[in-house]
Amino acid sequence: MKLPPTTQEIRQFVNDGRSDEVAFAALVDRLLESPHYGEHWARHWLDVVRYADSSGFANDWERPNAWRYRDYVIRAFNDDKPFDLFILEQ
């Protein structure tokens, strides 16, 4: 799934024969079930905690296992982990 929606996805939504409320609820459910949901929202959290795969400009050493934290955060969003548990695990 791409963001913004494709032309086909827009047509599918517009031509949905169900009521607007039901069609919208189905769309929201589909978007929440997508793995891209976690990827999208994890970016914001990773920015807050200053996540990076390397040390940066002057000392550009790789952090070979940093991906594990990134993937954990994505899974936490996709699994709808309670925020208080997420913070405790940090």
N, C-alpha and C positions, 0 to 999 in steps of 0.2 A: 504494500500500500504506500502510495506517495502522498505527500502533503505539498501543495493543496490537492484536492481531489481531481481525478482524471475526468475527462468529458463523459466517459462511460459511467463512472460512479455518480456523476451529477444527474445524468439521464435516468439511471436506475432509481435514484431517490425521488426525482420529480415525477416519474411515472409509477411510483409505488401506489397501488390501489387502496392501501389501508389509510386510516385517518392520519392526519398530520402528527398527532401525538404518538401513535403507535410506530409510524415510520421513523420519526425522530428518535424515539427510544431504541429502536432496532439499530439505527445508525450509531448512536452513542455506545451501545453495547458492543457493536462490531469494532469500533475504534478502541475501546478499552481493552478488548481481547487481543489486540495487535501487539506484537513485540516492540513495535515502533513507539508505542505509548511510553514504555519504560526508558527507551533510548532518548526520547524527547525530554522528559522531565528529569532524567538523571543528569543531563547536561547542566541544568541549572544548579543542582546540588553540587556537582563536581566543580563548578565555577566557584561556589561559595567556599569549598574546602581547599581550593587552589590545587586541584588534581592536575598532574602533568606526567607524561611518559618519560620526561627527561628533566634535568635540573635547570635547564634554561640557557640563556645566552652565554654568559661568561664561563660557567662550569657545566657544559652540556654533557653530563654523564647520563647514560641510560639507566632507567629503573626497571630492570627486567621483569619484575613481578607486579608492577603497578596495575597491570590489566586485571588482576584478580579483584582489586578493590572496585575498579570501574564496573566489572561484570556483576559484582555483588550489589552495587547500588542499582543497576538496571534491573536485576532480579527482584530486589526489594520493591521497586515501583510496580513491576509487572505482577508481583504476587500480592499487592495491596497490603504490604506489611504495616502493622500499626506504627504510627510515628514514634510513640514512646519506646517501643521495642527497638525500632531502628536506631534511635538516639542512644539507647543503652548499649547496643552492639558496637557503636562507634568507639 
